[in-house]
Structure formats: structure tokens, C-alpha cells
């Protein structure tokens, strides 16, 4: 029996839940009353509101990805230098929250950031005035980083833990100190993990709407909220489909860019080893 037979269930799944919905979105975006139209595209492009929300979503996704990288890389580096058993135990602290439903994790932050929440109770007990944390861009960034940080740590840790230690020992033998060894050996070899982590964080961050809806409210509406509003609340399936296609194109472009960077990095490493 050919091995391709085992791929049949996955192909059927992709056709039913990816290809057919995408065709439905394309149909809704460009067909109105049975005729081809670009009216929904014109509405999406001409409205400054839609472009401003898209720009805000991109900025928040980029900042969230950068923060996850700044926090996640040192954590992954520390874990990779520990004993395997210790690192496995500590890694569970990052994996366990992922076992909980995404919405439940987000709802939990409402208890922390609310006006009468845990954070304000702590501030008042220390003699500080209450702060307004909910429905702010900072709160959205905080919860986004919290939810997607494990997706940055795990791929980087996986790559760092597989680095051949003989490369590091050779750098030390050639007179390189720890800092120079890190930037000349460890960091370049960990680029594939960094690229994977950036992809796994940026894409869900730019498409999310649950975090902005629950934590940001109407003050920090993102592109996902706009799509949900047009399709569910306003009933404008055509305009919502066009907005979805715009977001899909951005996601595809980001995936292509990350893939190209990974291929170029692999070629550089191959050339260096040769």
C-alpha cells in the first residue's frame, strides 16, 4: 500500500475545513446578487477607519512579538544550559497554562486588571492610588505576550538544546570569551528557532480578537474585532470577507518572508560549514 494513502484523511479534512471555507469567503467578497463586484473592496480600501485598525493590529502584533523574543530567548537559553531533567520540569510551567482554554486564560486577566482586581488591591494595600489597567493598549499587549510567550520559548529552546557543544568548546579553545562565543556561535545557530518563534507568535497575534474584545474593549479594537463586527453584528458578509482576505494576504506575506529568511540562513550555514 502506498504511503500516500495515509494522507487521504488529512486531504479530506483540509478540503472540508480550509479549501471550501476559503472558496465561500472569496465568493462572498466578489459576488453580490449573483454578479461580480468590487464594491466591498472599494469600501475596505477607501475607509480610513479600516486602515487605521489594521495598522494598529500590525503594530501591536510586532511589539508583542518583539517582547516575546526579548523575554523568551533568555529563558530558552537558560533552560538549554540546565540539566535535561531540570529543564523538563521548568518547561512544564510554560506548557501547563496552554492546557487551559485560551478564553479562560484571558478571562483570568480580567480578575487581575479590573478596577477592583488583584493588582489594584495590591497597590492600595501598599498606599498607592488605583490605576486604570483594563481597556488599555498596555493591557492588551500584556495579555498577548502572556498567551503567546510559550510559542516563542519552546522552538528556541528546542534549537538551542540541539546545538553541538563541540562548536562552543572550539570557540573557547580559540580564545573567544563567553560573550563573543554567544554572538558568533550560539546566536547564529539558533536563528531557525527564532524564525519559528516569530512566525508562531506574530501570526496569531495579528489575527486575534478575543484578547482585544475581553481586555481592550472598544478602546483597543483590532482587525479581528472589525471582521467579527462586520460579519456577526452588521451582517455585512461581503465586506467582512474582503477584510478577511486582506488579513490573509498579510499572513501569507509574513510566512513567505520568514521562510525566505530561514532558507537564506540555512544556505549561509551550509556555505560556512563547507
SULHU-V217537 format. One record per residue. N is the residue number from 1. RES is the residue in three letters. PHI is phi in whole degrees, 0 to 359 (none if undefined). D_LAST is the distance of its C-alpha to the last C-alpha in whole Angstrom. Layout:
BEGIN
n = <N:N>
res = <RES:RES>
phi = <PHI:PHI>
d_last = <D_LAST:D_LAST>
END
This chain:
BEGIN
n = <1:2:3:4:5:6:7:8:9:10:11:12:13:14:15:16:17:18:19:20:21:22:23:24:25:26:27:28:29:30:31:32:33:34:35:36:37:38:39:40:41:42:43:44:45:46:47:48:49:50:51:52:53:54:55:56:57:58:59:60:61:62:63:64:65:66:67:68:69:70:71:72:73:74:75:76:77:78:79:80:81:82:83:84:85:86:87:88:89:90:91:92:93:94:95:96:97:98:99:100:101:102:103:104:105:106:107:108:109:110:111:112:113:114:115:116:117:118:119:120:121:122:123:124:125:126:127:128:129:130:131:132:133:134:135:136:137:138:139:140:141:142:143:144:145:146:147:148:149:150:151:152:153:154:155:156:157:158:159:160:161:162:163:164:165:166:167:168:169:170:171:172:173:174:175:176:177:178:179:180:181:182:183:184:185:186:187:188:189:190:191:192:193:194:195:196:197:198:199:200:201:202:203:204:205:206:207:208:209:210:211:212:213:214:215:216:217:218:219:220:221:222:223:224:225:226:227:228:229:230:231:232:233:234:235:236:237:238:239:240:241:242:243:244:245:246:247:248:249:250:251:252:253:254:255:256:257:258:259:260:261:262:263:264:265:266:267:268:269:270:271:272:273:274>
res = <UNK:UNK:UNK:UNK:UNK:UNK:UNK:UNK:UNK:UNK:UNK:UNK:UNK:UNK:UNK:UNK:UNK:UNK:UNK:UNK:UNK:UNK:UNK:UNK:UNK:UNK:UNK:UNK:UNK:UNK:UNK:UNK:UNK:UNK:UNK:UNK:UNK:UNK:UNK:UNK:UNK:UNK:UNK:UNK:UNK:UNK:UNK:UNK:UNK:UNK:UNK:UNK:UNK:UNK:UNK:UNK:UNK:UNK:UNK:UNK:UNK:UNK:UNK:UNK:UNK:UNK:UNK:UNK:UNK:UNK:UNK:UNK:UNK:UNK:UNK:UNK:UNK:UNK:UNK:UNK:UNK:UNK:UNK:UNK:UNK:UNK:UNK:UNK:UNK:UNK:UNK:UNK:UNK:UNK:UNK:UNK:UNK:UNK:UNK:UNK:UNK:UNK:UNK:UNK:UNK:UNK:UNK:UNK:UNK:UNK:UNK:UNK:UNK:UNK:UNK:UNK:UNK:UNK:UNK:UNK:UNK:UNK:UNK:UNK:UNK:UNK:UNK:UNK:UNK:UNK:UNK:UNK:UNK:UNK:UNK:UNK:UNK:UNK:UNK:UNK:UNK:UNK:UNK:UNK:UNK:UNK:UNK:UNK:UNK:UNK:UNK:UNK:UNK:UNK:UNK:UNK:UNK:UNK:UNK:UNK:UNK:UNK:UNK:UNK:UNK:UNK:UNK:UNK:UNK:UNK:UNK:UNK:UNK:UNK:UNK:UNK:UNK:UNK:UNK:UNK:UNK:UNK:UNK:UNK:UNK:UNK:UNK:UNK:UNK:UNK:UNK:UNK:UNK:UNK:UNK:UNK:UNK:UNK:UNK:UNK:UNK:UNK:UNK:UNK:UNK:UNK:UNK:UNK:UNK:UNK:UNK:UNK:UNK:UNK:UNK:UNK:UNK:UNK:UNK:UNK:UNK:UNK:UNK:UNK:UNK:UNK:UNK:UNK:UNK:UNK:UNK:UNK:UNK:UNK:UNK:UNK:UNK:UNK:UNK:UNK:UNK:UNK:UNK:UNK:UNK:UNK:UNK:UNK:UNK:UNK:UNK:UNK:UNK:UNK:UNK:UNK:UNK:UNK:UNK:UNK:UNK:UNK:UNK:UNK:UNK:UNK:UNK:UNK:UNK:UNK:UNK:UNK:UNK:UNK>
phi = <none:292:294:297:298:291:275:302:300:289:296:298:299:295:295:288:248:236:293:297:300:294:296:295:295:298:297:293:284:240:239:224:55:79:233:292:210:246:298:293:294:297:297:291:279:277:280:294:298:295:292:294:294:297:297:297:296:295:296:296:295:294:295:298:296:296:295:298:291:296:275:286:296:301:297:296:293:295:297:292:265:268:296:302:293:294:297:295:293:293:296:297:294:271:275:304:300:289:286:273:303:302:294:295:296:289:300:299:289:296:295:282:262:296:302:252:276:297:295:290:297:293:296:294:292:267:92:266:288:293:245:258:257:290:61:232:292:298:295:297:298:301:289:296:297:300:288:254:302:301:288:269:292:297:294:293:298:299:290:297:291:262:293:294:295:294:294:292:296:294:297:295:296:274:100:281:280:296:294:294:297:297:283:266:240:293:299:298:288:266:302:302:293:296:297:297:296:298:296:288:263:296:296:293:292:281:259:290:222:292:295:294:290:276:257:270:63:283:287:230:283:253:295:298:296:296:296:298:295:292:278:272:281:276:74:268:295:295:294:297:292:297:298:294:294:301:294:297:298:298:296:297:298:296:296:297:297:296:295:297:297:293:295:296:295:296:294:296:294:296:294:295:295:290>
d_last = <40:37:34:35:39:38:36:40:41:39:39:43:42:40:43:45:44:42:42:46:46:44:46:49:48:47:51:52:50:51:55:58:61:60:58:55:55:53:55:53:50:53:54:51:49:53:53:52:52:50:47:48:48:44:43:44:42:39:40:41:38:35:37:37:34:33:35:34:30:32:34:32:28:30:32:29:27:30:30:27:28:31:32:31:35:36:33:34:38:37:35:38:40:38:38:42:43:41:43:46:47:45:49:50:48:48:52:52:51:54:56:54:54:57:60:62:59:57:55:59:61:58:59:62:63:61:63:61:62:61:58:57:54:54:54:52:48:47:48:46:43:44:45:42:39:41:41:37:36:35:32:30:30:29:26:25:26:25:21:22:23:20:18:17:19:17:15:18:20:17:18:21:21:20:23:22:25:25:25:22:20:22:21:17:16:19:19:16:15:19:19:19:22:23:23:25:27:28:29:31:33:33:34:37:38:39:41:43:47:48:47:48:52:52:51:51:54:56:54:51:50:47:46:46:50:51:50:51:54:55:54:56:59:59:59:57:55:54:53:51:49:48:47:45:43:42:41:39:37:36:35:33:31:30:28:27:26:24:22:21:20:18:16:15:14:12:10:10:8:6:5:5:4:0>
END
